[in-house]
Amino acid sequence: KLSIFRIFSGIININGNYYLSSPEKTYKFTNLFKLQGKSQSNISEASCGDIVAVSKIMDISNDDTISSQDQPLKIPETEYFSPTLPRAVIPRSKGDEEKVSNSLFKLIQEDPTIRQELNLEVHQNIIWGMGELHLSITREKLKEKFDVDIDILVPDVAYKETIRKDEKAEYKYKKQSGGRGQYGHVLIEISSLDSGAGFEFKNSIFGGAIPKGYIPGVEKGIREALRKGVLAEYPVVDIRVNLYDGSYHTVDSSEIAFKIAASMAFKKGMQ
């Protein structure tokens, strides 16, 4: 690893000990290099205004401040622009997914305007850059430095489902097959929330219509139903579900029965 830095004040000598702001540790600089194009030459010291490099210090990173161990300093970090263009990264060779991810991680250490994320909804590795040219250069660097071939494509869309108008739904789950049966009865109200609000569960039960011990089962059933919508089995988002009434059986009711009843009531209300 070769780390390039500029000296703003003082002198740095070879074999000197210097403090790094990010790891908050002192390291010995066993070498110093002056760079000229692709060539580099060893030097024994560097002074104010010089741009030099040091190697084999693995903990150093962008925006670190190198200072005297007696007077540690921290220069304010650079504020980088946020990347704006997402693209899906597809390895050309099967089995190179981990190699691509590790190589991108190393490039991000060099260029903080690149961002990488794993989108679990569409199962794609997404890379963010400042534009098409920026991402094209990143692809060339992956090939040149790490011998990784990738294709950069427009990411798949993570579709979601929601509700347009408020709706009420009721479902009574009743099953008897010898011995103890299953009974759960719920009445719910489904309403929309603002975009990005996610999911909200509200319990408005009063008077003991449903015992408190069964309420968690109702919420679990609805949360499981959110995973697959009724239209195209996409996740359901930005809704509020209010449990406002129901009934139970002193013998046959259970948390699993109310879980099933809530799930079926939610699906019924979303149709």
N, C-alpha and C positions, 0 to 999 in steps of 0.2 A: 504494500500500500504506500503510495506516494502522496504526501500532503503538501500543498502549495500555500504559502502565506506571505503577507507583506508586513514589513517591520515599520511601525509608526514612530517608535522612539527607542533609543538605547542600542545595544549591541548584543547579538546572539553568538555564542562561541560553541564550537564543537566540543562534545563531552560535558557540556554544562547541564545542570538540572533546572527544569522550567515547569511552571505550574500551568495546568490546563483547566479552564473554567468549567467545562461540561462534566467530566468525571471527577473534578475536584481532587486531583492527585498530581503529584510531581513526577516527571519523567526525564530520563537522561537522553539527550539528543546526541547519539553516537555518530551522526553523519549530517552533513549539510550539502545541498546541491544548488548550483546555479544553472538555470535552464536556458537553452538557446535552441528554439525550434524543438526538434525531436531529440537533440543531444543534451547531455547533462554532464557537468564537471564538478568534481569535489572541491569544496572550499572549507577553510578553517573557521571563518567568521563572516557575519553579515551585519550591516548597520542600517540606520534609519533610511527608509525609502527603497531598500532592496526588496525584490520579490524572489524568494528562494523556496526550497523544498526540503522536507525531511521524510525519511522512510521508516517503515517497520514500527510505527506507533499506531496500533490498531484502534485505540480508544478515542483518537482525535476525530472530530467531525466538523461539518460546516458551522460557521459562526462561533467556534471556540475562540477564546482569547488566550494567547500565550504570554505569560508574564513571569516576573521574578518570583521565586518561591518565598522571598521575604516580604514582598508587597504584591499579593495576588490582586489582579484586576479583572473586570468584566465589561467589555465594550457592548453597548446595546446591539441586539441581534438585528440582522437585515429583515425587513418586511417584504416577503416575496408575494408576487401576484398569485392569486388562486387559479388553478387550471380550470378551463371552461369547456373543453371538448372531450367527451368520453368515447372510447372505442373498445370493442371486445378484442382480446388477444387470443389467437388460435394458433397453437404450435403446429408446424407442418409435419413434424414427426410424432407419432404416438408415443406416449410415455415421457414426453419432455415437459410436462406441466410444472413439475417441481423445479426443473432446471430453469425454465422461463421465469418463474416466480422469484427464485434466488438471484437471478441475473438482474431482474428489474429492481430488486431491493438494493443492489449495489449501485445501479444507475441513479436511483433516487437519492442516495447519499451524496452523489456528485451534483445532482440537479434537483433541488427541492420543489421546482415548479412542476415536477411529475408526481402523480399520485396513483397508487394502485389499490384496488379493492376487489374483494370476491363477492359477487352478487349471488347470494344463495337462492333468490327467487327465480332467476333465469339460468342459474348454474353456469355463469361465465366469469372469467377473470377480466376485469375492466381496468383500463389504464386511462388516466386523465392527462391531457396536455394543453398547451396554449393555442394549438391550432394544428391543421393538417401537416404543415411543414415540420413543426416541432415533433410530432409523433413519427413522421417519416424518418427524421434524423435519429430518433430513439430506436427505431427498428434497425437502422443501419449500424448503430453502435452495438446492439445486441449481437448482430452477425459478426462484426469486426472484432469485438472484445471477448465474446463468450461463445462464438460459433453456434448461435441459436437462430433458427429460421422461424419467423412468425408471419401470420397474416393479420392485418388489422381491419376489422369489420365494424359496421354499425351495430351496436348492442341490440339484443332482443328487448322487446317492451315487456315490462312486468305489469300485466293487466291486473286490475282490481275490480271488485264489485261493491256496490253500496245501494242504498235505498233512496228514492226520490221523494216519497211522501210518508207521513206517519202511518203506522198500521198496528192493529191489535190482532193477537192470535191466542188461541187456546188449544191445549192438547191434554188429553187424559190417557195416560198409559196404564193399562189394566191387563194383567196376565195371571191366569190361574191354571196350573197344570199339576194339581195334586200337592198337598202339603201347603207350605207357605207360598202365597202369591206375590205379585209385584203391583204396586199402586203408586202412581204419582200424577198429580193434576196441577197444571200451572196456567195462569193467564198473564200474558206479557204485552207490553207496549214497545214497539220498535220505532225509533225516530232518528232522523239524520243529524249529523254533527258537521262542523266546518271541516274543510279539506285539511288533512294532516292531523286531525284530532285523535284518530285511532278508535279505541273502543272504550265505552263506559258502561258499567253495570250498576244499576240502582235497585235497592230493595225497599219497596213501599208496603210490605206486608205488615198488617197490624191485627191485633185480636187473636193471634195464634192460628190463623188460617193454615199456615205452614210452619211447623216447628223450626227454630233457628238452626238446628242440627242438619237440616236438609237444604238450607239455602246455599252452602258451598257447592253442593251437587248440581244445583240449578245453574250457577255461574260456570262451573266446569263444562256442563253440557253445551252451553251457548258458546263458550270459547272454542270448544272442539268443532262446533258447526261453522265457526267463522273461517276455518281453514279452507273449506270448499263451498263456494256459493252455488245457488240453485240454477243460475243461468249457464255458466260455462266452467264451473268448478274452480274459479279464481278466488283468491282470498277476499273476504268481506272486510271493509274498513269504514271508518268514520260514521259509526252508528252508536246509539245509546239504547240499551235494553232495560226496561223498568218492569220488575216483577211486582205486580200489584194485587194479585189474588191467586187462590188455588185451594186445594183440599188434600187431605191425607187420610190414610187408614191406620188405625192404631197398631195393627198386626202386620199388614202387608207392605206398608210404606218403607222405603229405604233410600239412601243417598243415590244409589245407582238407578233406582226407578225415577227419581226426580231429575237425574242427569239425562236420562233418555227422553223423558217428557219435555224438558226444556229444549233439547236439541231438535226434537220433532216440531215443537211449537215455533221455534225460530225459523226452521225451513219452511213451514207453512205460511208464516207471516211474510217471508221474503219472496214468495211466488207471485 
